[in-house]
């Protein structure tokens, strides 16, 4: 345990940030699972979920929860899955 007051405060702040960041990451994982599940069933609803998921990824990257390149890579991957599903549904 830290002895210096500023170190104790830093520990508390890091715990709060850790909880907030884990919440955001969990939300992204939840939307990812919803998107992939909906992709097999309804492409139109999956497209709506893609927009939401894309916004969540951008927001997380802006807040430095995840790296910008990670967000871009995931968005590109999901966009490709969506495009493939659209081509196959026609």
ChimeraX commands (.cxc) that place a marker at each C-alpha (Angstrom):
marker #1 position 0.00,0.00,0.00 radius 0.5
marker #1 position 1.19,3.48,-0.82 radius 0.5
marker #1 position 2.31,5.78,1.98 radius 0.5
marker #1 position 2.33,9.09,0.11 radius 0.5
marker #1 position -0.96,10.95,-0.15 radius 0.5
marker #1 position -0.68,11.57,-3.90 radius 0.5
marker #1 position 0.07,7.88,-4.52 radius 0.5
marker #1 position -3.02,6.87,-2.52 radius 0.5
marker #1 position -5.13,9.29,-4.56 radius 0.5
marker #1 position -3.65,7.94,-7.79 radius 0.5
marker #1 position -4.65,4.39,-6.77 radius 0.5
marker #1 position -8.25,5.50,-6.16 radius 0.5
marker #1 position -8.41,7.36,-9.48 radius 0.5
marker #1 position -7.01,4.37,-11.38 radius 0.5
marker #1 position -9.62,2.09,-9.79 radius 0.5
marker #1 position -12.43,4.42,-10.90 radius 0.5
marker #1 position -11.04,4.66,-14.42 radius 0.5
marker #1 position -10.57,0.90,-14.56 radius 0.5
marker #1 position -14.24,0.34,-13.70 radius 0.5
marker #1 position -15.36,2.90,-16.30 radius 0.5
marker #1 position -13.09,1.48,-19.02 radius 0.5
marker #1 position -14.17,-2.10,-18.32 radius 0.5
marker #1 position -17.80,-1.00,-18.57 radius 0.5
marker #1 position -17.19,0.55,-21.99 radius 0.5
marker #1 position -15.28,-2.51,-23.23 radius 0.5
marker #1 position -18.04,-4.79,-21.98 radius 0.5
marker #1 position -20.65,-2.73,-23.82 radius 0.5
marker #1 position -18.63,-3.01,-27.04 radius 0.5
marker #1 position -18.41,-6.79,-26.62 radius 0.5
marker #1 position -22.17,-6.98,-26.01 radius 0.5
marker #1 position -22.96,-5.01,-29.17 radius 0.5
marker #1 position -20.47,-7.13,-31.11 radius 0.5
marker #1 position -22.28,-10.30,-30.07 radius 0.5
marker #1 position -25.68,-8.77,-30.88 radius 0.5
marker #1 position -24.42,-7.67,-34.30 radius 0.5
marker #1 position -23.00,-11.09,-35.17 radius 0.5
marker #1 position -26.15,-12.86,-33.99 radius 0.5
marker #1 position -28.40,-10.51,-35.96 radius 0.5
marker #1 position -26.22,-10.81,-39.05 radius 0.5
marker #1 position -27.36,-14.40,-39.52 radius 0.5
marker #1 position -31.04,-13.51,-39.10 radius 0.5
marker #1 position -31.86,-10.01,-40.34 radius 0.5
marker #1 position -29.41,-7.90,-42.38 radius 0.5
marker #1 position -31.45,-4.69,-42.01 radius 0.5
marker #1 position -31.38,-4.85,-38.23 radius 0.5
marker #1 position -27.70,-5.83,-38.33 radius 0.5
marker #1 position -27.04,-2.65,-40.31 radius 0.5
marker #1 position -28.63,-0.57,-37.54 radius 0.5
marker #1 position -26.55,-2.41,-34.96 radius 0.5
marker #1 position -23.44,-1.77,-37.06 radius 0.5
marker #1 position -24.05,1.98,-36.88 radius 0.5
marker #1 position -24.44,1.79,-33.11 radius 0.5
marker #1 position -21.39,-0.43,-32.72 radius 0.5
marker #1 position -19.34,1.87,-34.93 radius 0.5
marker #1 position -20.33,4.86,-32.80 radius 0.5
marker #1 position -19.41,2.99,-29.60 radius 0.5
marker #1 position -16.01,2.08,-31.04 radius 0.5
marker #1 position -15.35,5.68,-32.11 radius 0.5
marker #1 position -16.38,6.95,-28.69 radius 0.5
marker #1 position -14.11,4.46,-26.91 radius 0.5
marker #1 position -11.20,5.46,-29.14 radius 0.5
marker #1 position -11.82,9.15,-28.45 radius 0.5
marker #1 position -11.79,8.48,-24.70 radius 0.5
marker #1 position -8.57,6.44,-25.06 radius 0.5
marker #1 position -10.22,3.27,-23.79 radius 0.5
marker #1 position -9.07,1.45,-26.93 radius 0.5
marker #1 position -6.56,2.52,-29.56 radius 0.5
marker #1 position -7.85,4.31,-32.67 radius 0.5
marker #1 position -6.32,1.66,-34.96 radius 0.5
marker #1 position -8.12,-1.08,-33.02 radius 0.5
marker #1 position -11.43,0.71,-33.45 radius 0.5
marker #1 position -10.81,1.24,-37.17 radius 0.5
marker #1 position -9.78,-2.39,-37.66 radius 0.5
marker #1 position -12.89,-3.70,-35.90 radius 0.5
marker #1 position -15.17,-1.35,-37.85 radius 0.5
marker #1 position -13.61,-2.48,-41.14 radius 0.5
marker #1 position -14.01,-6.13,-40.15 radius 0.5
marker #1 position -17.68,-5.70,-39.24 radius 0.5
marker #1 position -18.34,-3.66,-42.39 radius 0.5
marker #1 position -16.92,-6.48,-44.49 radius 0.5
marker #1 position -19.11,-9.02,-42.68 radius 0.5
marker #1 position -22.13,-6.80,-43.29 radius 0.5
marker #1 position -21.34,-6.36,-46.99 radius 0.5
marker #1 position -20.86,-10.11,-47.44 radius 0.5
marker #1 position -24.19,-10.76,-45.71 radius 0.5
marker #1 position -25.92,-8.24,-47.98 radius 0.5
marker #1 position -24.48,-9.91,-51.10 radius 0.5
marker #1 position -25.52,-13.36,-49.92 radius 0.5
marker #1 position -29.07,-12.30,-49.00 radius 0.5
marker #1 position -29.87,-11.05,-52.50 radius 0.5
marker link #1:1,2 radius 0.2
marker link #1:2,3 radius 0.2
marker link #1:3,4 radius 0.2
marker link #1:4,5 radius 0.2
marker link #1:5,6 radius 0.2
marker link #1:6,7 radius 0.2
marker link #1:7,8 radius 0.2
marker link #1:8,9 radius 0.2
marker link #1:9,10 radius 0.2
marker link #1:10,11 radius 0.2
marker link #1:11,12 radius 0.2
marker link #1:12,13 radius 0.2
marker link #1:13,14 radius 0.2
marker link #1:14,15 radius 0.2
marker link #1:15,16 radius 0.2
marker link #1:16,17 radius 0.2
marker link #1:17,18 radius 0.2
marker link #1:18,19 radius 0.2
marker link #1:19,20 radius 0.2
marker link #1:20,21 radius 0.2
marker link #1:21,22 radius 0.2
marker link #1:22,23 radius 0.2
marker link #1:23,24 radius 0.2
marker link #1:24,25 radius 0.2
marker link #1:25,26 radius 0.2
marker link #1:26,27 radius 0.2
marker link #1:27,28 radius 0.2
marker link #1:28,29 radius 0.2
marker link #1:29,30 radius 0.2
marker link #1:30,31 radius 0.2
marker link #1:31,32 radius 0.2
marker link #1:32,33 radius 0.2
marker link #1:33,34 radius 0.2
marker link #1:34,35 radius 0.2
marker link #1:35,36 radius 0.2
marker link #1:36,37 radius 0.2
marker link #1:37,38 radius 0.2
marker link #1:38,39 radius 0.2
marker link #1:39,40 radius 0.2
marker link #1:40,41 radius 0.2
marker link #1:41,42 radius 0.2
marker link #1:42,43 radius 0.2
marker link #1:43,44 radius 0.2
marker link #1:44,45 radius 0.2
marker link #1:45,46 radius 0.2
marker link #1:46,47 radius 0.2
marker link #1:47,48 radius 0.2
marker link #1:48,49 radius 0.2
marker link #1:49,50 radius 0.2
marker link #1:50,51 radius 0.2
marker link #1:51,52 radius 0.2
marker link #1:52,53 radius 0.2
marker link #1:53,54 radius 0.2
marker link #1:54,55 radius 0.2
marker link #1:55,56 radius 0.2
marker link #1:56,57 radius 0.2
marker link #1:57,58 radius 0.2
marker link #1:58,59 radius 0.2
marker link #1:59,60 radius 0.2
marker link #1:60,61 radius 0.2
marker link #1:61,62 radius 0.2
marker link #1:62,63 radius 0.2
marker link #1:63,64 radius 0.2
marker link #1:64,65 radius 0.2
marker link #1:65,66 radius 0.2
marker link #1:66,67 radius 0.2
marker link #1:67,68 radius 0.2
marker link #1:68,69 radius 0.2
marker link #1:69,70 radius 0.2
marker link #1:70,71 radius 0.2
marker link #1:71,72 radius 0.2
marker link #1:72,73 radius 0.2
marker link #1:73,74 radius 0.2
marker link #1:74,75 radius 0.2
marker link #1:75,76 radius 0.2
marker link #1:76,77 radius 0.2
marker link #1:77,78 radius 0.2
marker link #1:78,79 radius 0.2
marker link #1:79,80 radius 0.2
marker link #1:80,81 radius 0.2
marker link #1:81,82 radius 0.2
marker link #1:82,83 radius 0.2
marker link #1:83,84 radius 0.2
marker link #1:84,85 radius 0.2
marker link #1:85,86 radius 0.2
marker link #1:86,87 radius 0.2
marker link #1:87,88 radius 0.2
marker link #1:88,89 radius 0.2
marker link #1:89,90 radius 0.2
view
